[in-house]
Amino acid sequence: EQVDAYLCPSSFLRDKFLEFGFEPSKMFVSNLCYDISLVDNFIQENKFSDVSFSNSTKGNDYILYVGRLEDVKGIRTLIHAVEGTQIALKIVGAGAAEEEFKNLVREKNLSNIEFLGFQDKDSVFRLTMHSKFVVVPSEWYENFPFSVIESFLFSKPVIGSKIGGIPELVKHEETGLLFEAGNITDLRSNLIRLWNDEEKIKA
């Protein structure tokens, strides 16, 4: 009762709080949660001005996942989706399930998947800039994932799961593609489709 207003980073979060009985007149959606000066400074410091990031994939044919290595992040689904394809996947991050995922990749002898561990912000920006696209395969509620925002700032499309606040950012067929969370077949078909469509990646 002492709070005048709540700022919600997504409509998804606002709706959840409304379900919990919060006063609608106090709930306001604000997507202004990312400090874009992080990317601006990176571009200026590395003299990347006037670079078309969407054309910076030459010699760097891979897709990228950035985040914690936990089951709820959908990484197991992503690994299975990449299995049997020619798609190269780089996984950035650390977490409780890291060794489990590495063992899974070793057991399946998947040479197209590489774990890069924790990376600093500049390294993540470089990896994003040179990727073909980014994948956010979460299987739990995401609110306003920075990995999506950063991908867009580098003109990279995103394949994301239809859960939480992700569909508010990833517009299907416009800024990327959406798939049913946890659905290996759906994710694989979207991965292959975008991997093979250079024009759509650059658009």
N, C-alpha and C positions, 0 to 999 in steps of 0.2 A: 504493500500500500504506500510505502514511502518513495517508490520509484515512479518518476514521471513518464519515462519513455524507455523502451528497449530497442536497440538497433540490431537488426538481424542481417547477417551477411547473405542470406538467401531466402527466397519465398518458402522453400522447403522447411527451413528452421522456424520461420514465423508460423507456418501452418501447424507444426508440431507443438509449439507453445500454445497455440489456440486450442489444440486438442487437450492440453493439460489444464485448460481453464483460465489462461491469462486474459486480461482485458484487451479486446481487439483495438480499442482506441489508443492504447499505449504501444502497439507493435508497429515498428517501421522497418521496411526493408532498405538496407544500404549496402551496395556492392563495393563501396570504396574501401577495400580492406588490404589492398596490395600497394606497396611503395614502389612505383615504377622507376624511381630514380636509381634503384639497384641495377636495372637493366640499362638505363640511360648511361650511368657511370661506366658500366662494363663496356658498352659500345664506344664511348668516347675515349676511355683509357686504352682500348685496343685498336683504336682508329678504324672501327667498323662502320663509320658513317658512309652513307651512299651504297651500302652493300644490300643486295637483294637476298635476304636470308632464305627465301623459298627456293633459290637457285644454288644454295651452298651445299648440296648433297653429293656432288661429284667426288667419287673415290671414298665415300662414307656411306655405304649401303647397309644401314641398320635401322632398327626401330629401338625405342628407348622406354624403359620404365624407371621412374624415380620415386623413391619412397621407402617406408619401412618394410622390412621383410617379415610379414605376418600372413597367416592364412586368410584373415579377413580382408586383406588387400587384393585378393584374387590372383596372386602370383602362381599358385599351383594350376589354376585354370589357364593362365597365360602360357605356362610351360607346356601343358598338354596341347594347347591350341597351336603352338609353334612346331610341335613335334611332327615330323613327316613333311615339313615344308622346307623351302630354300630361304626362308626369312631369317636374317641374323638379328638376334635380340641381345641388347646390352641392358643389364640390370644394375642400377645404382642404388645403394642403400645398405643398411644393416638392420638386424633385428633378431628376435628369439628363434625364428624359423630358418635362419640363413643356412645353417649346416644341413638341415633337413632338405631344403630346396636344392642345395648343391649335390647332395647324395642322390636325389631324384634324377637330376640331370646326368650324373655319372652313371647311374644304373641304366638309364635309357641311352647312354652314349650319344648325347645330343651335342654335337660339335658346333652348332649354330647359336648356342646360348653362352654368354660370357657374364660373369659376376665381377663388377668393378669395385664393390665395397663402398664405404662412405667416401664422398667426394665433396670438396669445398664448393662454394657457390659459383665461383668463376668456372670451375671444371664442369659443373652441371650445365651452366650456360653454354659452354663450348660444345658439350655433347648434344645438347638440345639443338643448337644452331646447325650442327652438321648431320643431324638425324634426318630420316625420311619423314617420320612422324612419331608421336608419343602415344603410349597406351596407358589408360587409367582404368584397370579392370576390377575396381573395388567391389566387394560383396557385402559391405556394411555401409551405413549412412556416411557419406561425405557431405560436407557443408559447402565450402568454397575452396576447393583444392588449388593451391598455388601452382602445382605442376601443370595444371590446365592453363592458368593465366600466363605463366611464363612461356609455355609453348606457343600460345597465340601471339605474345609479344615478339617472338622470333619467327612469326609467320608459318608456324607448323600446325598442321591439322592434328586432331586428337581422336583416337578411338576410345570411347568411354562406356562404362556400363550404365544402364538406365536405373539409377538408384540415387536417392538423396538429392543433393543439389547439382549433380553432374549434368543432367539434361537441361538445366537452366543455362549452362555455359556452352556445352557442346550441342550445337544445332545440327540435327541429322541432315546430311547432304549439303550443309552449308559450311560449318566450321569443323566438321569431322563426321564420324559415324557412331551410332549407338548400337549396343547389343544387350541382350538379356543377361543380367548379372549371373555368373556361374555357369553359363551355357557355353561349353567348349566349342560345339559345332558352329554356333552363331558367331562367336568371336573369331574362330578360324576363317570363316568365309569372309568376314569383314577385313581381317588382316590381309588375306590374299588379294582381295579386291583392291584395297588401297595400295598395297605394295606394288601391284602391277599397273597402276594408273598414275603415271608421272604427271599428266596434265591436271588431274584432280589434286595431286599433292601440291603443285605449284599454284593452283587457283586459290 
